[in-house]
Amino acid sequence: MAIDAELLLDRRSLRRKLSVWRAIGVGALIVAAGAVGWRAAGGRGLSAVTPQIARISIDGFIAGSEKTRELMKRVGDSSAVSGVVVSINSPGGTTTGSEELFRNLRALAEKKPIVAFVDGTAASGAYITAIAADHIVARETSLVGSIGVLFQYPEVSGLLDKVGVKVDEVKSSPLKAEPSGFHPTPPEARAALQAIVGDTYGWFKDLVAERRKMNPDQIRTVADGRVFSGRQSVPLGLIDETGSERQAIAWLEREKGVAKDLPVRDWKPRSDNRFGLFSAAAAGAGLLGYDDLAARLRQAGDETASLTRGGLLAVWRP
C-alpha cells in the first residue's frame, strides 16, 4: 500500500509539472504570434498610434527602391505622425535613385511637414534629398553640396595589350555600346557622354536654384562640385541654419504648428526576402553584435547592386 501511495504522489507531481510546461508552451505561442503581428505591422507596435514625429534616416549609398517609396507612403498615411525629420548622412548615389527619393519626399511633403537634418554628410545625390525638405539644418562641421554628376568607367585596353588579349566587336553604329573598357573612347562617343552629363548637371543646378531660391550668380558659386562645411553653407544659401536635430524639430514646432515635446520615432523600410552574399554577411555581423559592420555590409550590397544597373552617379568620393 505504501508503494501505491508513493506511485500516486509521483503521478500527481508529474501531472503538475506537465501542466506547468503546457502553460509555458501556450505562453510562448502567444508571444510568438504577437511578434509575428508586430513585424507584420512594420515593427512599431503601439507607437504606430502614438502622436509622434517620424524620423526617416537616409544613410549610405542612395539607389532608390520600392521599399523606400512604400515607407514614405506609410508615413504619409499615418494619422499619428505630425511631422517628419529626414536625417541624412550619405555621399550620394545614382542620379535616378536620388531623383526618385526627391520625388517621394516631395509627395510626402504634401501630407506632412518635413525638415532635413544633415547629421554628417549631404553631398551630391544626398543634397538632392536635403532640398526636398522645406528647411535644412546641418551640424557646423557637416559636409554639404558637391553639386555635380559623374560618369565613370574603366579603360583596360593597355592591360589587355600586355597580356595579349584582343576584343573584336561588330556594331550596328559607331556609338553603340560606348564607352567600352576594351578600347580608348573615341571623340564622338566622349562628346555624346559629355552631353548627357551636361544635361543632367543642368537639371541638378536648376533643381537647387528652384528649391533654394538662388539666382544664377549664387548657383554658379556653389555648383562647381565642391563640398562646404555647415558653417560655410548658411551664407551660401545651401542650408538654413546650423544646429542639432533639436533645432530641426524646433522649426517644425515653431513654423509648422507641430505640438511640442512629441516623441521622435524611427521609421524604417520593411525588410524584403532577398538574401544574397552581402545581406547574409550583414545578418551574421548583426547577430554577433557588430552593428556598424552590419550597416557597412548592407551599404556595400546596395552600392554593388546599383552599380550593376549602370547610369550616372551623383556621389562624393574623397
DALIN-V825106 format. One record per residue. N is the residue number from 0. PHI is phi as a letter, one per 30 degrees, with the letter a starting at -180 (999 if undefined). Layout:
((N:PHI) (N:PHI))
This chain:
((0:999) (1:d) (2:d) (3:d) (4:d) (5:d) (6:d) (7:d) (8:d) (9:d) (10:d) (11:d) (12:d) (13:d) (14:d) (15:d) (16:d) (17:d) (18:d) (19:d) (20:d) (21:d) (22:d) (23:d) (24:d) (25:d) (26:d) (27:d) (28:d) (29:d) (30:d) (31:d) (32:d) (33:d) (34:d) (35:d) (36:d) (37:d) (38:d) (39:d) (40:d) (41:j) (42:i) (43:c) (44:h) (45:d) (46:d) (47:d) (48:c) (49:d) (50:e) (51:a) (52:c) (53:d) (54:c) (55:c) (56:c) (57:c) (58:b) (59:i) (60:d) (61:c) (62:b) (63:i) (64:a) (65:d) (66:d) (67:d) (68:d) (69:d) (70:d) (71:d) (72:d) (73:d) (74:d) (75:d) (76:d) (77:d) (78:d) (79:d) (80:d) (81:c) (82:a) (83:b) (84:c) (85:c) (86:c) (87:c) (88:b) (89:a) (90:d) (91:j) (92:l) (93:d) (94:d) (95:d) (96:d) (97:d) (98:d) (99:d) (100:d) (101:e) (102:d) (103:d) (104:d) (105:d) (106:d) (107:d) (108:d) (109:d) (110:c) (111:b) (112:d) (113:b) (114:b) (115:c) (116:b) (117:d) (118:c) (119:k) (120:b) (121:b) (122:c) (123:h) (124:d) (125:d) (126:d) (127:e) (128:d) (129:d) (130:d) (131:d) (132:d) (133:c) (134:a) (135:b) (136:c) (137:b) (138:d) (139:d) (140:c) (141:d) (142:c) (143:b) (144:j) (145:h) (146:d) (147:l) (148:b) (149:b) (150:b) (151:c) (152:a) (153:d) (154:b) (155:c) (156:d) (157:d) (158:d) (159:d) (160:d) (161:d) (162:c) (163:i) (164:c) (165:b) (166:c) (167:c) (168:a) (169:c) (170:b) (171:d) (172:a) (173:e) (174:c) (175:d) (176:i) (177:c) (178:d) (179:b) (180:d) (181:c) (182:a) (183:e) (184:d) (185:d) (186:e) (187:d) (188:d) (189:d) (190:d) (191:d) (192:d) (193:d) (194:d) (195:d) (196:d) (197:d) (198:d) (199:d) (200:d) (201:d) (202:d) (203:d) (204:d) (205:d) (206:d) (207:d) (208:d) (209:d) (210:d) (211:c) (212:h) (213:c) (214:d) (215:e) (216:d) (217:d) (218:d) (219:d) (220:d) (221:c) (222:c) (223:c) (224:j) (225:d) (226:c) (227:b) (228:d) (229:e) (230:d) (231:d) (232:d) (233:d) (234:d) (235:d) (236:i) (237:d) (238:b) (239:c) (240:a) (241:c) (242:l) (243:c) (244:d) (245:d) (246:d) (247:d) (248:d) (249:d) (250:d) (251:e) (252:d) (253:d) (254:c) (255:c) (256:i) (257:d) (258:e) (259:d) (260:i) (261:d) (262:d) (263:c) (264:c) (265:d) (266:c) (267:b) (268:d) (269:d) (270:d) (271:c) (272:c) (273:d) (274:b) (275:d) (276:d) (277:d) (278:d) (279:d) (280:d) (281:d) (282:d) (283:d) (284:d) (285:d) (286:d) (287:d) (288:j) (289:c) (290:d) (291:d) (292:d) (293:d) (294:d) (295:d) (296:d) (297:d) (298:d) (299:d) (300:d) (301:d) (302:d) (303:d) (304:d) (305:d) (306:d) (307:d) (308:d) (309:i) (310:j) (311:d) (312:c) (313:b) (314:b) (315:c) (316:b) (317:d))
